[in-house]
Amino acid sequence: MNKPRTALILGATGGAGGEIAAALLRRGWEVRALVRDAARPGLSTQIEWRTGDAMNGADVVGATHGAAVIVHAVNPPGYRDWQKLVLPMLDNTIAAARAAGARIVLPGTVYNYGPDALPLLREDSPQQPLTRKGAIRVQLERRLQQASTDGVRSLILRCGDFFGPHAGNNWFAAMVKPGRPARSISYPGQLELRHAWAYLPDVGETVARLLERDNELAPFERFHFGGHWVDGFAMTDAVRRVMNNPKIPARAFPWWLATLASPFVTLFRELREMRYLWQEPLQLDNRKLVAFLGSEPHTELDQAVGETLRGLGCMEEIARMPSDLHFRAE
């Protein structure tokens, strides 16, 4: 019997890293994760936890030994100190991947695109962001591309706005008030515009399926994840259906508050910079992904919204769909 492959997850306690870890475990991988305190309570017993810091190159290299993949899903908390921390963390991952012969997986976003690339984003669309965070995202990808010419393979799966039961900071959480039943919905864009959303369990499953065909991937590989491309009416109606309350009002997101608070609150400053992504339709072209995999993992919108609301503490309980119905081809 072949020995299971090992993946090191940086950011396994976060939304993307956690769902990728879960998907790999389902498919028989051994999963290892680097955290600052491997003895903290509540960590999954299915994962081998190592104490260390993604900012410490020796910690990352040591944890990568014997791994075939490094999932780089770690970000500074609360959007703080991106310019100081993000690129050094990636450099540590690149060095560790080079030492172990591992492939790097980067869950990508749309932040590295400027307004000129909208509304339909392809893998080779121009990346001319207007924001600081977007510029850093561009540098992340460029460093991976450069490293691929020197033997370090990578895979980038670019996605729309993340949502899911453990998504952390995300636009969905800004639409409702976590910790209590949804009484109103603050939608960031015009309700008639369609927007790309990425349900994190589907993202994790997609990464796992791609890695099962690692030998068919290019040294520097990029795919776009289509996810849920829906307008604001569809998303707000899904919240109402799941909450069983058709009268929940949808209001405009208070951009004025984000503007006023942006000099003092890092999160609001980052949200304000991304407003342009809500002022036009935004879609990711997933034809390359579908051609490669045959289909894209896709959870029905109401189930995805329900699981997200439950994770945010906005509802007591909803019935789960049978596991064999969780994914369907789209």
C-alpha positions in Angstrom: 0.0 0.0 0.0 1.3 3.5 -0.9 2.0 5.8 2.0 -0.4 8.7 2.2 1.0 12.0 1.1 1.5 14.7 3.7 0.4 18.3 3.4 1.5 21.1 5.7 -1.1 23.8 6.3 -0.1 27.3 7.3 -3.3 28.9 8.6 -5.2 25.6 9.4 -7.2 27.4 12.1 -8.6 29.9 9.6 -11.4 29.5 7.0 -9.6 28.5 3.8 -6.8 26.6 5.5 -9.2 24.7 7.7 -11.5 23.7 4.9 -8.6 22.6 2.7 -7.3 20.5 5.6 -10.7 18.9 6.0 -10.9 18.0 2.3 -7.5 16.5 2.2 -8.2 14.4 5.3 -11.4 13.1 3.6 -9.3 12.0 0.7 -6.7 10.1 2.8 -3.9 12.6 3.2 -1.9 13.1 6.3 -2.3 16.7 7.4 0.2 18.6 9.5 -0.2 22.2 10.7 2.0 24.9 12.1 0.5 26.9 15.0 1.9 29.1 17.7 0.6 26.8 20.5 0.1 23.2 19.5 -1.2 22.4 23.0 -4.1 24.8 22.9 -7.5 23.1 23.5 -10.0 22.5 20.7 -7.5 21.6 17.9 -8.6 18.7 15.7 -7.1 15.3 16.7 -6.9 14.3 13.0 -4.2 16.8 12.4 -0.5 16.7 13.5 0.0 20.0 15.1 3.5 21.6 15.3 4.4 24.6 17.4 6.0 27.3 15.4 5.6 30.7 13.6 5.1 31.3 9.9 7.4 34.3 10.3 10.2 32.0 11.5 11.9 30.4 8.5 13.4 27.5 10.5 10.0 26.6 11.9 8.5 26.4 8.5 11.4 24.4 7.0 11.3 22.0 9.9 7.5 21.4 9.7 7.7 20.9 5.9 10.1 17.9 6.1 8.5 15.0 4.3 5.5 17.0 3.0 4.5 17.0 -0.6 2.4 20.2 -0.3 2.5 23.5 1.6 -0.9 25.2 1.8 -0.1 28.9 2.3 -3.4 30.1 3.8 -1.9 32.3 6.6 -2.5 36.1 6.9 -1.9 38.7 9.5 -4.9 38.9 11.8 -7.3 41.8 11.4 -5.5 43.1 8.2 -2.7 44.6 10.4 0.9 45.0 9.2 0.3 43.4 5.8 3.1 45.4 4.3 5.5 44.1 6.9 4.5 40.4 7.3 2.8 39.0 4.2 5.8 38.8 1.8 8.3 37.5 4.5 5.9 34.7 5.4 5.7 33.7 1.7 9.5 33.8 1.4 9.7 31.4 4.3 7.2 29.1 2.5 9.1 29.2 -0.7 12.4 28.3 1.0 10.7 25.4 2.8 9.1 24.2 -0.4 12.4 24.3 -2.2 14.1 22.3 0.6 11.3 19.6 0.6 10.5 19.6 -3.1 6.9 20.5 -2.2 4.3 22.3 -4.2 2.8 25.5 -2.7 -0.9 26.1 -2.8 -2.1 29.7 -2.4 -5.9 30.4 -2.0 -6.1 33.5 -4.1 -8.6 36.4 -4.2 -9.8 39.1 -6.6 -8.1 41.9 -4.7 -5.1 41.8 -7.1 -7.4 43.1 -9.9 -8.3 46.7 -10.5 -11.5 48.1 -12.0 -10.1 47.8 -15.5 -10.2 44.0 -15.4 -13.9 43.8 -14.4 -16.5 42.4 -14.9 -15.2 39.0 -16.1 -11.9 37.9 -14.5 -9.8 35.4 -16.4 -6.5 33.8 -15.2 -4.5 36.1 -17.5 -6.5 39.3 -16.9 -4.3 42.3 -16.3 -3.5 42.9 -12.6 -3.4 46.6 -12.0 -4.9 47.1 -8.5 -5.5 50.5 -7.0 -5.1 49.4 -3.4 -2.2 48.6 -1.1 -3.5 45.1 -0.3 -4.1 44.4 -4.0 -0.5 45.4 -4.8 0.8 43.0 -2.1 -1.4 40.2 -3.6 0.2 40.9 -7.0 3.7 40.6 -5.5 2.7 37.3 -3.8 1.8 35.8 -7.1 4.9 37.2 -8.9 7.2 35.7 -6.3 5.6 32.3 -6.8 5.9 32.6 -10.5 9.5 33.6 -10.3 10.2 30.7 -7.9 8.6 28.3 -10.4 11.5 29.0 -12.8 13.9 27.8 -10.1 12.1 24.5 -9.3 9.5 25.5 -6.8 6.0 24.5 -8.0 2.9 26.4 -7.1 -0.9 26.3 -7.5 -3.1 29.4 -7.2 -6.9 29.0 -6.9 -8.4 32.5 -7.2 -11.8 32.9 -5.6 -14.5 35.5 -5.0 -15.5 36.6 -1.6 -15.2 33.8 0.9 -18.1 32.7 3.1 -18.7 29.6 5.1 -19.1 28.3 8.7 -15.5 29.3 9.7 -14.7 32.1 7.3 -13.3 34.7 9.7 -13.3 38.3 8.5 -15.5 38.3 5.4 -18.2 40.3 3.7 -20.9 37.9 4.6 -20.2 38.5 8.3 -20.4 42.3 7.6 -23.9 41.8 6.1 -25.4 40.4 9.3 -24.6 40.8 13.0 -22.8 37.7 14.2 -24.0 36.1 17.5 -27.7 36.8 17.1 -30.6 36.0 14.6 -30.4 38.1 11.5 -32.9 41.0 11.8 -31.5 43.0 8.8 -29.1 42.6 6.0 -26.5 45.3 5.1 -25.7 44.5 1.4 -22.4 46.1 0.2 -23.5 46.6 -3.5 -26.5 47.3 -5.6 -28.9 44.4 -5.3 -29.3 44.0 -9.0 -25.5 43.5 -9.6 -24.1 39.9 -9.6 -21.1 39.1 -7.5 -18.8 36.1 -7.1 -18.9 34.3 -3.7 -16.8 31.3 -2.8 -18.2 28.8 -0.3 -15.1 27.6 1.6 -16.0 23.9 1.9 -16.3 23.9 -2.0 -12.9 25.7 -2.2 -11.3 23.1 0.0 -12.8 20.2 -2.1 -11.6 21.9 -5.3 -8.0 22.2 -4.0 -8.0 18.5 -2.9 -9.2 17.4 -6.3 -6.6 19.4 -8.1 -3.8 18.0 -5.9 -4.9 14.5 -6.7 -3.8 15.3 -10.3 -0.6 17.1 -9.3 1.5 15.4 -12.0 -0.7 17.0 -14.6 -0.3 20.5 -13.3 2.2 23.0 -14.7 5.0 24.2 -12.4 3.1 27.5 -12.0 -0.6 26.8 -12.3 -3.6 29.2 -11.9 -7.3 28.4 -11.9 -10.3 30.5 -11.2 -13.1 29.2 -9.0 -16.6 30.2 -10.2 -18.5 29.7 -7.0 -21.9 31.4 -6.6 -22.3 34.2 -9.1 -25.5 35.7 -7.8 -27.1 39.1 -7.4 -28.0 40.8 -4.1 -31.6 39.8 -4.4 -30.6 36.1 -4.6 -28.3 36.3 -1.6 -30.6 38.3 0.6 -33.6 36.0 -0.3 -31.5 33.0 0.6 -30.9 34.5 4.1 -34.6 35.1 4.4 -35.5 31.5 3.4 -32.9 29.9 5.7 -34.0 32.1 8.6 -37.7 31.4 7.8 -38.4 35.1 7.9 -39.5 36.7 4.6 -39.7 40.1 6.2 -36.0 40.6 7.0 -35.2 44.0 5.4 -32.2 44.5 3.1 -30.4 47.8 3.6 -27.4 49.5 2.0 -24.1 48.9 3.7 -23.0 52.0 5.7 -20.1 53.0 3.5 -20.2 56.4 5.2 -19.3 54.8 8.5 -16.4 52.9 6.9 -15.2 56.2 5.5 -15.4 58.0 8.8 -13.7 55.1 10.8 -11.0 54.2 8.2 -8.3 56.5 9.7 -8.7 54.8 13.0 -9.8 51.2 12.3 -7.7 49.1 10.0 -10.6 46.8 9.0 -12.8 49.6 7.9 -9.9 51.2 5.9 -9.5 47.9 4.0 -13.2 47.5 3.4 -13.4 51.0 2.0 -10.6 50.4 -0.4 -12.4 47.3 -1.8 -15.7 49.2 -2.5 -15.0 49.3 -6.3 -15.5 45.5 -6.4 -19.1 46.0 -5.4 -19.8 48.8 -7.9 -19.8 46.5 -11.0 -20.7 42.9 -11.7 -17.9 40.6 -10.7 -17.4 37.1 -12.1 -14.6 34.6 -12.3 -14.2 32.7 -15.5 -13.9 29.0 -14.3 -13.9 27.4 -17.8 -10.2 26.2 -17.4 -11.0 24.6 -14.0 -14.1 22.9 -15.3 -12.3 21.6 -18.4 -9.5 20.2 -16.1 -11.7 18.6 -13.4 -14.9 18.0 -15.4 -16.9 20.0 -12.9 -16.6 22.4 -10.0 -17.6 21.4 -6.5 -20.8 23.3 -5.7 -23.0 23.4 -2.6 -26.5 24.7 -3.1 -26.9 28.4 -2.1 -29.4 27.8 0.7 -27.3 25.2 2.4 -24.2 27.2 2.1 -25.9 30.3 3.5 -27.4 28.2 6.3 -24.1 26.7 7.3 -22.5 30.2 7.3 -25.3 31.7 9.4 -24.9 28.8 11.9 -21.2 29.3 12.1 -21.8 33.0 12.8 -24.1 32.2 15.6 -27.1 33.7 13.8 -29.4 30.7 14.1 -30.0 27.8 16.5 -30.0 24.9 14.1 -30.9 23.9 10.5 -31.1 20.5 9.0 -28.0 19.3 7.2 -28.3 17.8 3.8 -27.0 14.2 3.4 -23.3 14.2 2.7 -23.8 12.6 -0.7 -25.8 15.6 -1.8 -23.3 18.1 -0.6 -21.5 18.5 -3.9 -22.9 18.6 -7.4 -21.4 19.4 -10.7 -22.0 22.8 -12.2 
